Amino acid sequence: MKLELGKIESLRLDNGLGIFSSANKTAPTVSVQAWVATGSLHEEKMTGSGISHFLEHMVFQGTKKFSREQIVSSIDSAGGKINAYTSYCSTVFLADASSSFFGPTADIISDLVMNPVFPEAEFKKEKDVISRERAMRSDDPDCVLSEKFMRTMFTVNPLRHPIIGYDNMILAVTREQMLAYHDIRYRPENVFFVVCGDISHTEVFDFFTKKCDRWENKTFYDNPIPKEPPQKCLRESRFTFRDPLARTAVGFHAPNALDSRSTVFDVLGFILGGDSSSRLVRKIQNEKELALNIECGQYVSPWNGAFLVSASSEPGKTEALKTAVFEELRAISKKRPPQKKELDRTIAQLSVNFIRSLRYPDSVSELIGKSVLYYGNPSYALKYIDELKKITPRQIIEISSEFIKTENCSIVELVPEETEKLLLSRSNGTKSKSEKKMSMIKKDKLPREIVYSDGTLPLIDIVFIFQGGTICETKADAGISSLLASCLRTGTKKYSESKLAELMDNNAVSVTISTGYNTVAISAAAHKDKLNRAIEILSQIISAPTFPRPQFSREVQRETNAIQSEKLSPMKAASDAVKTALYGEHPYSLNSEDIINSIPQLSAKNLSDFFSLKCLSPAKTVAGIVGDIDRKKAEKKLTALLETVDWKAKTAELPPVPIFPDRKISLSINVPREQSAVTITFPACENNNHDKFALHIAAIAMNGMNSRLFKKIREENGLAYYTGAKLLLGIHPGYITFFAGTNPKHAQKVLELIGNELAKMRLNGALSKDEFESSRSKALHEIAKAELDPREKLFEACLGEFYDMGYDAPAKKVKIYNALTREEVNRTFEKYISSKTEISLIAGPPQP
């Protein structure tokens, strides 16, 4: 099919401002983005200060037309979301909203770029916020590895410095410097707007012409970005980090985005590490077991490119890992050049991934923005698939020979600190072509089927929801659902792990397996021409898994290692402690330590029995199919798939409903990190309780830059980088938690501030009229946006049917949310946050 980004129209004003409009009438939603050709690469004498990123933060503190509060509340009231990000070469301000609110949304986005006021009073607070963000990155080993790698590979180019900047330089930035930087960089010639969604081109052009035509342009000159000299020899750096896993990055200078060979590097990266049957994953991760995970890809900008292999591993395997990586990289141009089938499956996978990116207005806007920024043509990105199809094995061999060589290589290792506490012990080891109406079919002795057609794109999605997850586990088999998800693709009666991976990758069939509190979910996605292959693959995974011993042992070790690392996150530690305190002996209490103790004791037979005797219940399983296919044919294919499965599990006998502790509990958890997570938690309802809709509205109100928590803790006091609320529900009652990330010395104060805000809500009413209307609009906008993704609609329908609320439960949400009143939401919310059960917790380093 011919791909289009809607119909793109463009307009260039006399002052140099660009405007690009793309129509997408699928759903009443619109994405508005402002692209500024300014990032950390352009900071010149202020390189390393992060002023581009700092400026991005400060514009939200107010403009000539909008106060800080109005910026966020206006978008919230439109049911939308507003955000921004800074990269090496651009700063992007973006908002999603209902298309009927295009004018107010575009007004705010354009004023952010044109007329920020940078209030002096907010400067220090925002510096503290960014300093916390910087500290959070320093707590993340993957971020640290990336930062150290760029500093090693680049010696002159500003890419060597982090976008966020260095803490001491961030703190030294003045308001006068920011005003001058904005005056130089934020000019119409250096800015363009992208709008995509249910909106007319005329409306877009009329708005921005009226708003921006008098925006004065001045002399603008971009100094050349310092050019990185050719690398002449291997560079290696080694650093320590408080984490039980080692991390390694092996990278090479590569062509920039304007070089046609950058697309060849996309293909090379995918062949080497793009999927489960790629060379690095198959050889190094699965066969040699030298890496817990390994990835390969490239970073490109109009000035530079970098090709990178990154992996995590057990500390003692890093040398063998590096040797194996180099062997595979060299083999691509010598011993084992790419085969045609390898190239064909890679092109198919990359093409399908690209097609999927065209579903949402915001992702299409981003694609147009990058295409304009890099190439000066909003539609240039659509040539990507054509360029992929032209690539030959010879081109891959040539580019590998030219760039993947020792003298062009940089290696960075991040290894655990030599302390007994953190070392990982080896012994522990367009329009639819067909009607989109959903239908549900129930056939004797088979699971329920949900079927509908959607011909928007030439894709097929299949979803299975099985009973399983945490609620079906005990301390003896804690984590077995997650281990099952990892092991289901390790081999079947017909295919070995590598052959199964090859079958998936050769046919661009992606399989996702996930678990939750109550379910095990398996889904497959493919091009419509590969439906039969997708069904064959799912049939093998569901009906004939073998859990071979070597792969099973590997996945046990991999799960254990990952959890050992994950539990060092303050938020994860907080979550574990909350569940333990709240649920007692109920399965929902199972935490990281329970899983670490349990998984090494499990056998492949335990896994097989759990899947066949607990998950494969025809009464509880729900299966669905959607895509560019006739409905009757889809039903026939899905039924045939279901008939290949031995459905012998019974409906699981659930544990007793948990009895929550009838008191307030205060906890402090020590975690060796620089940041602390602060939480206050209350019991909530179960998933099929009508109260969940009111709680969802309230939780939305507690998140985002316009929330009370954000304003009080971050904006007024500058004590946290992030705040929010999370609602977790299950078959049995879940919980709602209010959280913030902060400096350990402020943790107790932040805990008090959260508690004070909750007390005010109990006393004075939870949500104001504006908060309620804004949050409800946001919930409705989420539903409207979900309409763009047939797979997401199908998944939610299957979940609705699984929880006995009906497959049409998602469709009913609009009526339910529209019927909710502020009084009902407040009454419900206040009931739960007034519970006698309340858990206050600080997780992080010991309190100063």
C-alpha positions in Angstrom: 0.0 0.0 0.0 1.1 3.6 -0.6 2.0 5.2 2.7 1.0 8.8 3.4 1.3 11.1 6.5 -2.2 12.3 5.9 -2.2 15.2 3.4 0.6 17.5 4.3 0.4 21.2 3.5 3.0 23.8 4.5 3.3 27.5 4.7 6.4 29.7 5.2 5.8 33.2 6.7 7.9 36.2 5.6 9.8 36.1 8.9 11.0 32.6 8.1 8.6 30.6 10.4 7.5 27.2 9.0 4.1 25.7 9.5 3.2 22.1 8.6 -0.2 20.6 8.7 -1.2 16.9 8.3 -4.9 15.9 8.3 -6.0 12.7 10.2 -9.8 12.5 10.6 -9.8 9.1 12.4 -10.5 10.4 15.9 -11.3 13.9 17.3 -7.8 14.5 18.6 -5.0 16.8 17.5 -1.2 17.1 18.2 0.4 20.5 18.2 4.2 20.6 18.3 6.7 23.5 18.2 10.2 22.5 16.9 13.1 24.8 17.8 16.4 23.9 16.0 18.3 24.4 19.2 19.7 21.7 21.5 22.8 21.1 23.6 25.0 21.0 20.4 24.3 24.8 20.0 25.3 26.1 23.4 28.8 27.2 22.2 30.5 29.0 25.1 27.9 27.6 27.5 28.3 24.0 26.5 27.9 21.7 29.5 25.6 24.1 31.3 22.4 22.4 29.9 21.0 25.9 29.2 18.8 24.5 26.3 17.2 22.0 28.7 17.0 24.6 31.5 15.2 27.0 29.1 12.8 24.3 28.2 11.9 23.9 31.9 11.7 27.7 32.5 9.2 28.5 29.7 6.6 26.6 31.6 6.9 29.1 34.5 4.9 31.6 32.5 4.7 33.7 29.3 3.5 37.2 28.6 0.0 35.9 28.0 -0.3 32.8 30.2 0.7 32.3 33.9 2.3 29.1 35.0 -1.0 27.8 36.3 -2.9 28.7 33.1 -0.4 26.9 30.8 -1.1 23.5 32.4 -4.7 24.0 33.5 -5.8 25.2 30.1 -4.5 22.0 28.4 -5.9 19.9 31.3 -9.3 21.4 30.8 -9.2 20.4 27.2 -8.6 16.8 28.3 -5.1 17.0 26.9 -1.4 16.7 27.9 1.4 19.1 27.5 5.1 18.3 27.6 8.5 19.1 26.1 11.9 17.6 25.6 15.4 18.7 24.7 17.7 16.7 22.5 21.2 17.3 21.1 19.9 19.2 18.1 16.4 20.4 19.0 13.9 21.4 21.6 10.3 20.3 21.1 7.2 21.6 22.9 4.1 19.4 22.3 0.5 19.0 23.4 -2.2 16.5 22.7 -5.8 17.6 23.0 -9.3 17.2 21.6 -9.4 18.8 18.2 -12.2 21.1 19.3 -9.5 22.8 21.5 -7.0 23.3 18.8 -7.0 27.1 19.1 -6.3 27.4 22.9 -3.7 24.6 22.6 -1.9 26.2 19.7 -2.1 29.5 21.5 -0.2 28.1 24.5 2.4 26.2 22.6 3.2 29.2 20.4 3.4 31.5 23.4 5.8 29.2 25.2 8.2 29.5 22.3 7.7 33.2 21.5 7.1 35.0 24.8 8.5 33.3 28.0 9.2 35.6 30.8 11.6 33.6 32.9 10.5 34.9 36.4 13.5 35.5 38.6 11.6 34.0 41.6 11.4 30.6 39.9 15.0 30.4 38.8 16.5 28.9 42.0 13.5 26.5 42.4 13.8 25.2 38.9 17.6 24.8 39.3 17.0 22.6 42.3 14.4 20.6 40.3 16.9 20.1 37.4 19.6 19.2 39.9 17.4 16.5 41.2 16.8 15.3 37.7 20.5 15.2 37.2 20.9 13.2 40.4 18.3 10.7 39.2 20.2 10.1 36.0 23.3 9.5 38.1 21.3 6.8 39.9 20.4 5.0 36.6 23.3 2.7 35.4 22.1 2.8 31.8 22.1 6.6 31.8 25.5 6.7 33.3 26.8 4.2 30.8 25.5 6.3 27.9 26.9 9.4 29.3 30.4 7.9 29.9 30.3 6.4 26.4 29.6 9.7 24.6 32.3 11.4 26.7 34.8 8.7 25.6 33.9 8.5 21.9 33.7 12.3 21.2 36.7 14.5 22.2 35.7 17.8 20.5 32.1 17.6 19.4 29.6 18.8 22.0 27.9 15.4 21.9 30.4 14.5 24.5 28.5 16.5 27.1 25.1 15.5 28.6 22.1 17.3 27.3 21.0 18.1 30.9 24.4 19.6 31.7 26.7 19.3 34.7 25.4 20.1 38.1 27.9 22.9 39.0 27.3 24.6 35.5 23.5 24.3 35.8 23.6 26.1 39.1 25.8 28.9 37.6 23.3 29.8 34.8 21.8 33.3 35.3 18.5 34.7 34.1 20.4 37.3 31.9 22.2 34.5 30.2 19.0 32.7 29.5 17.3 35.8 28.1 20.2 36.3 25.8 20.2 32.7 24.7 16.5 32.8 24.0 16.9 36.0 22.0 19.6 34.4 19.8 18.2 31.0 19.3 14.4 31.3 19.6 13.6 33.2 16.4 11.1 32.5 13.7 13.7 31.4 11.2 14.8 28.8 13.7 11.3 27.5 14.6 8.6 25.6 12.9 5.2 24.2 14.0 3.7 20.8 13.2 0.0 20.1 13.6 -1.5 16.6 12.9 -5.0 15.4 13.6 -8.7 16.2 13.0 -8.2 19.8 11.9 -8.3 21.7 8.6 -5.2 23.1 7.0 -6.9 26.5 6.7 -7.6 26.7 10.4 -4.0 25.8 11.2 -2.5 28.4 8.8 -4.9 31.1 9.8 -4.1 30.7 13.4 -0.3 30.7 13.1 -0.3 33.5 10.6 -2.4 35.7 12.9 -0.4 34.7 16.0 3.2 34.7 14.5 3.3 37.0 11.4 4.5 39.9 13.5 7.1 37.9 15.3 10.2 39.9 14.6 13.1 38.1 12.9 16.6 39.3 13.4 20.0 38.4 11.9 20.5 34.7 12.7 23.7 32.8 12.2 24.6 29.3 13.3 28.2 28.9 14.1 29.5 25.5 12.8 29.3 22.6 15.1 32.8 21.5 16.0 33.8 18.7 13.8 35.0 15.5 15.5 38.4 14.5 14.1 38.9 11.0 12.8 39.6 8.5 15.5 43.0 6.8 15.1 43.0 4.2 17.8 40.9 2.1 20.2 39.6 4.0 23.3 38.7 2.2 26.5 37.3 3.5 29.8 36.2 1.6 32.9 34.0 3.0 35.7 32.4 1.6 38.9 28.7 1.8 39.9 26.7 0.6 42.8 24.8 -2.2 41.0 25.2 -5.9 41.0 25.3 -6.1 37.1 28.1 -5.0 34.8 27.3 -3.0 31.7 29.3 -2.7 28.5 29.1 -0.4 25.5 31.1 -1.0 22.3 30.6 1.8 19.7 31.9 3.2 16.4 31.7 6.5 14.6 29.2 6.2 11.8 27.6 8.3 9.0 25.3 11.2 9.9 21.6 11.4 9.1 22.2 13.1 5.8 24.3 10.2 4.5 22.3 7.6 2.7 24.4 4.9 4.4 22.8 5.7 7.8 19.8 3.5 6.6 22.3 0.7 5.9 23.4 1.0 9.5 19.8 0.6 10.6 19.6 -2.7 8.8 23.1 -3.8 10.1 22.0 -2.9 13.7 18.8 -5.0 13.3 20.7 -8.0 11.9 23.1 -7.9 14.8 20.8 -7.1 17.7 17.3 -6.0 16.6 15.3 -9.1 17.6 15.4 -12.5 19.3 17.0 -14.3 16.3 19.6 -11.6 15.6 23.2 -12.6 15.7 24.2 -11.0 19.0 21.1 -12.1 20.8 21.2 -15.7 19.5 24.9 -16.3 19.9 26.0 -14.1 22.9 22.8 -13.8 25.0 21.1 -17.2 24.4 23.8 -19.7 23.4 26.9 -18.5 25.2 24.9 -16.8 28.0 27.5 -14.0 28.3 24.9 -11.3 28.4 21.6 -10.9 30.3 20.4 -8.7 27.5 22.2 -7.2 24.5 21.1 -4.5 22.0 22.4 -2.9 18.9 21.5 0.3 17.1 22.6 3.8 16.0 22.3 7.4 17.0 22.2 9.9 14.1 22.0 13.7 13.8 22.7 15.9 10.8 26.3 16.2 12.0 27.3 12.9 13.5 26.4 9.3 13.9 27.3 6.6 16.4 26.8 2.8 16.0 26.5 1.1 19.4 26.3 -2.4 21.0 25.3 -2.3 24.7 24.8 -5.2 27.1 24.4 -6.0 30.7 26.1 -9.1 32.2 27.3 -10.8 35.3 30.5 -9.0 36.4 32.8 -11.9 35.7 31.8 -12.2 32.1 32.7 -8.8 30.7 36.0 -9.8 29.0 34.5 -12.9 27.3 31.5 -10.7 26.3 33.7 -8.1 24.6 35.6 -10.8 22.8 32.4 -12.4 21.6 31.0 -9.1 20.4 34.0 -8.3 18.4 33.9 -11.8 16.8 30.3 -11.3 15.7 31.0 -7.8 14.4 34.0 -8.9 12.3 32.1 -11.9 11.0 29.5 -9.7 9.3 32.1 -8.6 6.7 34.2 -11.7 6.5 33.3 -15.2 7.7 29.5 -14.8 7.9 28.2 -12.1 5.6 24.5 -11.3 5.7 22.3 -13.8 3.9 19.4 -12.8 1.7 16.8 -14.3 4.1 18.4 -12.4 6.9 18.2 -9.2 5.0 14.6 -9.9 3.9 13.3 -10.5 7.4 15.1 -7.4 8.7 13.6 -5.2 6.0 10.2 -6.7 6.8 10.5 -6.0 10.5 11.8 -2.4 10.1 9.0 -1.7 7.5 6.3 -3.0 9.8 7.7 -1.0 12.8 7.7 2.1 10.6 4.1 1.5 9.5 3.0 1.1 13.1 4.5 4.5 13.9 1.9 6.1 11.6 -1.1 5.4 13.9 -1.0 8.3 16.3 -1.1 12.0 15.4 1.7 12.8 17.9 4.1 10.2 16.4 3.3 11.4 12.9 4.0 15.0 14.1 7.3 13.8 15.4 8.1 12.1 12.2 7.3 15.2 10.2 9.3 17.3 12.6 12.4 15.2 12.3 12.0 15.1 8.5 11.9 18.9 8.3 14.7 19.3 10.9 17.1 16.9 9.2 16.1 17.1 5.5 14.0 20.2 5.0 11.2 18.1 3.6 8.1 17.0 5.7 7.5 13.9 3.6 11.1 12.8 3.2 10.8 10.2 6.0 8.4 8.2 3.9 11.3 7.3 1.6 12.6 5.2 4.4 10.9 2.0 3.3 12.0 2.5 -0.3 15.6 3.0 0.9 15.4 -0.1 2.9 14.3 -2.2 -0.1 17.3 -1.1 -2.1 19.9 -2.3 0.4 22.0 -5.3 -0.6 24.2 -7.7 1.3 27.2 -6.1 -0.5 26.4 -2.7 1.0 26.3 -4.1 4.5 29.7 -5.8 4.0 31.2 -2.6 2.6 29.9 -0.4 5.4 31.0 -2.9 8.1 34.5 -3.1 6.6 34.8 0.7 6.5 33.5 1.6 10.0 33.6 -1.5 12.2 37.3 -1.6 12.9 39.4 -1.3 16.0 40.9 2.1 15.4 37.3 3.5 15.1 36.1 1.9 18.3 35.4 3.1 21.8 34.6 0.7 24.7 33.1 1.7 28.1 32.5 -0.6 31.0 30.4 0.1 34.1 31.2 -2.5 36.7 30.0 -3.1 40.3 31.8 -1.5 43.2 33.9 -4.1 45.0 31.6 -4.4 48.1 30.2 -7.6 49.5 26.8 -6.1 49.8 26.3 -5.4 46.1 28.4 -8.1 44.4 26.2 -10.8 42.8 27.1 -14.1 44.4 27.6 -16.9 41.8 26.1 -19.4 44.3 22.8 -17.4 44.4 23.0 -17.1 41.2 -7.2 6.9 5.9 -10.6 5.1 6.1 -11.4 1.6 7.3 -12.0 -0.9 4.6 -14.6 -2.8 6.7 -16.9 -2.4 9.6 -15.2 -2.0 12.9 -18.0 -3.3 15.2 -16.8 -5.9 17.7 -18.4 -9.2 18.2 -18.0 -11.9 20.9 -18.4 -15.6 20.1 -18.6 -18.5 22.6 -18.2 -22.0 21.3 -18.5 -25.2 23.4 -15.4 -26.2 25.3 -13.4 -23.3 23.9 -12.5 -19.8 25.3 -14.5 -16.7 24.4 -13.5 -15.1 21.1 -13.6 -11.4 20.3 -13.4 -10.5 16.6 -13.5 -7.3 14.5 -12.0 -5.9 11.4 -10.0 -2.8 10.9 -8.4 -2.1 7.5 -6.7 1.1 8.4 -3.3 -0.5 8.0 -2.3 -3.9 6.5 -1.7 -5.4 10.0 -3.1 -8.2 12.2 -3.1 -8.4 16.0 -4.0 -11.5 18.0 -4.5 -11.3 21.8 -4.8 -14.0 24.5 -5.6 -13.2 28.2 -5.2 -16.2 30.5 -5.8 -16.5 34.2 -2.4 -16.4 36.1 -0.2 -13.7 37.5 0.6 -12.9 41.1 -2.8 -13.9 42.5 -2.2 -17.5 41.4 1.2 -17.7 43.1 2.5 -18.5 46.5 5.8 -17.9 48.3 6.9 -21.3 47.0 6.5 -20.3 43.4 6.7 -16.5 43.6 7.6 -15.0 40.2 6.6 -18.1 38.3 4.3 -16.1 36.0 7.1 -13.8 35.0 9.5 -16.7 34.5 6.9 -18.4 32.3 6.7 -15.3 30.2 10.5 -15.4 29.7 10.5 -19.2 28.9 7.5 -19.7 26.6 9.7 -18.8 23.5 12.7 -20.9 24.5 11.5 -23.9 22.4 8.5 -26.0 21.3 8.0 -29.5 20.2 8.4 -28.5 16.6 10.9 -25.6 16.9 14.1 -25.0 18.9 14.5 -21.6 20.4 16.7 -20.4 17.6 14.4 -21.9 14.9 11.3 -20.3 16.5 13.1 -17.0 16.7 14.1 -17.3 13.1 10.6 -18.1 12.1 9.2 -15.0 13.8 11.9 -12.7 12.5 11.9 -14.0 9.0 8.1 -13.3 8.8 8.2 -10.0 10.9 5.9 -11.6 13.5 6.4 -10.0 16.9 5.2 -11.9 20.0 4.8 -10.1 23.3 4.3 -12.1 26.6 3.5 -10.2 29.8 2.2 -10.9 33.3 0.3 -8.8 35.9 -1.4 -9.2 39.2 -4.1 -11.4 37.7 -3.2 -12.5 34.2 -0.8 -13.8 31.7 -1.1 -12.1 28.3 0.2 -13.3 25.0 -0.1 -11.3 21.8 1.2 -11.4 18.3 1.4 -8.8 15.6 2.2 -9.3 11.9 1.6 -8.0 8.4 -1.7 -9.3 7.2 0.1 -11.5 4.6 1.8 -13.4 7.4 -1.4 -14.2 9.4 -0.9 -18.0 8.9 2.6 -17.8 10.2 1.5 -15.8 13.2 -1.1 -18.4 14.1 1.4 -21.2 13.7 3.8 -19.5 16.0 1.2 -18.8 18.6 -0.1 -22.4 18.4 3.4 -23.7 19.1 4.1 -21.3 22.0 0.7 -22.0 23.7 0.1 -25.7 23.0 3.6 -27.1 22.7 6.2 -25.3 24.8 9.1 -27.6 26.0 11.0 -25.4 28.4 14.4 -27.1 27.6 16.7 -27.3 30.5 19.6 -25.1 29.3 17.4 -22.3 28.3 15.3 -22.7 31.5 18.4 -22.4 33.6 19.5 -19.4 31.7 16.2 -17.6 32.1 16.2 -18.4 35.9 19.6 -16.7 36.2 18.5 -13.8 34.0 15.3 -13.2 36.0 17.3 -13.4 39.3 19.9 -11.0 38.1 17.4 -8.5 36.8 15.4 -8.5 40.0 18.7 -8.1 42.1 19.3 -4.9 40.1 15.7 -3.7 40.0 15.2 -3.9 43.7 17.9 -1.3 44.2 15.5 1.3 42.7 14.0 3.4 45.6 10.5 3.3 44.0 10.7 -0.5 43.5 11.9 -0.9 47.1 9.0 1.3 48.3 6.5 -0.8 46.3 7.8 -4.0 47.7 7.6 -2.8 51.3 4.1 -1.4 50.8 2.8 -4.7 49.4 4.3 -6.6 52.3 2.8 -4.3 54.9 -0.6 -4.1 53.2 -1.3 -7.7 52.1 0.3 -9.9 54.7 0.0 -13.5 53.5 -2.1 -12.7 50.4 -0.3 -13.3 47.0 -0.4 -9.6 46.2 2.3 -9.2 49.0 4.9 -11.2 47.0 7.9 -9.0 46.5 11.4 -9.0 44.9 13.0 -11.0 47.8 10.3 -13.6 47.6 10.9 -14.0 43.9 14.7 -14.2 44.4 14.3 -16.9 46.9 11.7 -18.8 44.9 12.8 -18.8 41.3 16.1 -20.8 41.7 14.1 -23.6 43.4 11.6 -24.0 40.5 11.9 -26.6 37.8 10.8 -26.7 34.2 8.1 -29.1 35.3 6.8 -26.6 37.8 6.6 -24.1 34.9 4.8 -26.6 32.6 2.3 -27.6 35.3 1.6 -23.9 36.2 0.9 -23.1 32.5 -1.2 -26.1 31.7 -3.1 -26.6 35.0 -3.6 -23.0 36.0 -3.4 -20.8 32.9 -5.1 -22.9 30.2 -8.6 -22.7 31.4 -11.2 -22.4 28.7 -13.7 -20.8 31.1 -11.3 -18.0 32.0 -9.3 -17.5 28.8 -10.3 -14.7 26.4 -8.9 -14.6 22.8 -9.3 -11.9 20.2 -8.2 -11.0 16.7 -8.3 -7.7 14.8 -6.9 -6.4 11.6 -7.2 -6.0 7.8 -9.2 -9.2 7.4 -12.7 -10.3 6.8 -14.5 -11.0 10.0 -15.7 -14.5 9.2 -12.2 -15.4 8.0 -10.8 -14.0 11.2 -13.2 -16.0 13.4 -12.4 -19.2 11.4 -8.6 -18.6 11.9 -8.9 -17.9 15.6 -11.1 -20.9 16.3 -8.7 -23.1 14.5 -5.9 -21.8 16.7 -7.9 -22.4 19.9 -8.6 -26.0 18.8 -4.9 -26.8 18.8 -4.7 -26.1 22.6 -5.3 -28.8 25.3 -7.6 -26.8 27.5 -7.6 -28.7 30.8 -7.1 -26.1 33.5 -10.0 -25.3 35.8 -10.9 -21.9 37.0 -8.4 -21.0 39.7 -9.4 -21.1 43.3 -8.7 -17.7 44.6 -7.1 -17.0 48.0 -9.2 -15.3 50.7 -9.8 -11.5 50.2 -7.0 -9.7 52.1 -7.7 -8.2 55.4 -5.7 -4.9 55.7 -4.0 -3.8 58.9 -6.4 -1.5 60.8 -3.8 1.2 61.7 -1.3 3.7 60.4 2.2 2.3 59.6 5.4 4.2 59.1 8.4 2.5 57.3 11.9 3.5 56.3 13.8 1.3 53.8 17.5 1.7 53.1 18.5 1.6 49.5 22.0 2.5 48.3 21.0 5.3 45.9 21.4 9.1 45.9 17.7 9.7 45.7 14.8 8.8 48.0 11.2 7.7 47.1 8.5 8.9 49.4 5.0 7.3 49.4 1.7 7.4 51.3 -0.6 4.4 50.4 -4.2 3.5 51.1 -6.2 0.4 50.2 -8.5 0.8 47.2 -11.3 -1.2 45.5 -11.1 -4.2 43.3 -11.0 -3.9 39.5 -14.7 -4.6 38.8 -15.9 -2.1 41.4 -17.6 1.0 40.0 -15.6 3.1 42.5 -12.5 2.6 40.2 -13.8 5.2 37.8 -14.0 7.9 40.4 -10.6 6.9 41.8 -9.1 7.0 38.3 -10.4 10.6 37.8 -8.9 11.5 41.2 -5.6 9.8 40.4 -5.3 11.8 37.1 -5.9 15.0 39.1 -2.9 14.1 41.3 -0.5 13.7 38.3 1.0 16.2 36.0 2.4 19.8 36.4 -1.0 21.2 37.3 -1.6 18.8 40.2 -1.7 19.9 43.8 1.2 17.7 44.7 3.4 19.0 41.9 2.6 22.7 42.7 3.1 22.3 46.4 6.2 20.1 46.5 8.0 21.0 43.4 6.8 24.5 42.3 6.4 26.1 45.7 9.1 24.3 47.7 11.5 22.9 45.0 11.9 19.7 47.0 11.1 17.0 44.4 11.7 16.3 40.7 8.6 14.2 40.2 5.3 13.7 42.1 2.2 11.8 41.4 -0.3 9.1 42.2 -0.7 5.5 41.0 -3.8 3.4 41.2 -3.2 -0.4 41.2 -6.3 -2.7 41.1 -6.8 -6.4 40.9 -9.4 -9.2 41.3 -9.1 -8.4 45.0 -8.8 -4.9 46.4 -5.8 -2.9 45.2 -4.3 0.3 46.5 -3.7 4.0 45.6 -0.3 5.4 46.4 0.9 9.0 46.4 4.6 9.5 45.7 7.5 11.8 45.1 11.2 11.5 44.3 13.5 13.8 46.3 16.8 14.5 47.9 17.2 12.2 51.0 17.6 15.3 53.3 14.2 16.5 52.2 12.4 13.2 52.4 10.7 13.7 55.8 9.6 17.2 54.7 8.2 15.9 51.4 6.3 13.1 53.3 4.7 15.8 55.5 3.8 17.9 52.5 2.0 15.0 50.9 0.2 14.2 54.1 -0.8 17.8 54.5 -2.3 17.9 51.0 -4.3 14.8 51.6 -5.5 16.2 54.9 -6.7 19.3 53.1 -8.6 17.2 50.6 -10.4 15.3 53.3 -11.4 18.5 55.1 -12.1 20.9 52.2 -13.1 18.5 49.4 -10.9 16.5 47.2 -11.2 18.0 43.7 -12.2 21.6 42.7 -14.5 22.1 39.8 -11.6 22.8 37.5 -9.6 19.8 38.7 -12.6 17.5 38.2 -13.5 18.8 34.7 -9.8 18.7 33.6 -9.3 15.2 34.9 -12.5 13.9 33.3 -11.6 15.5 30.0 -8.2 13.9 30.2 -9.7 10.4 30.8 -12.1 10.9 27.9 -9.2 12.0 25.7 -7.3 8.9 26.6 -10.2 6.8 25.4 -10.4 8.8 22.2 -6.7 8.3 21.6 -7.0 4.5 22.2 -9.4 4.4 19.3 -6.5 4.9 17.0 -4.8 1.6 18.0 -6.9 -1.5 17.1 -4.6 -3.7 19.2 -5.1 -1.6 22.3 -8.9 -1.7 21.8 -8.8 -5.4 21.4 -6.6 -5.9 24.5 -8.9 -3.7 26.6 -12.0 -5.6 25.3 -10.4 -9.0 26.2 -9.5 -7.7 29.7 -13.1 -6.4 30.1 -14.4 -9.8 29.2 -11.9 -11.6 31.5 -13.0 -9.5 34.5 -16.6 -10.4 33.7 -17.5 -6.8 32.9 -18.2 -7.5 29.2 -16.1 -7.1 26.1 -17.8 -3.8 25.5 -16.6 -2.4 28.9 -14.1 0.0 27.3 -16.9 1.4 25.1 -19.1 2.0 28.2 -16.4 4.1 29.8 -17.3 7.2 27.9 -20.9 7.1 29.3 -19.6 6.3 32.8 -17.2 9.2 32.9 -19.7 11.6 31.4 -22.2 10.5 34.1 -19.8 11.0 37.0 -20.3 14.1 39.1 -17.7 16.0 41.1 -19.6 15.2 44.2 -19.5 11.5 43.5 -15.7 11.5 42.7 -15.0 13.5 45.8 -17.1 11.4 48.0 -15.5 8.2 46.7 -11.9 9.6 46.8 -12.3 10.9 50.4 -13.7 7.6 51.5 -10.5 5.8 50.5 -8.0 8.3 51.6 -9.7 8.4 55.0 -9.1 4.7 55.5 -7.7 3.7 58.9 -5.1 1.8 56.9 -2.3 4.2 55.8 1.3 3.3 55.0 3.8 6.1 55.0 7.2 5.2 53.6 10.7 6.6 52.8 13.0 4.4 50.6 16.5 5.6 50.0 19.9 6.1 51.7 19.8 6.5 55.5 18.3 9.8 56.6 20.9 12.5 57.3 
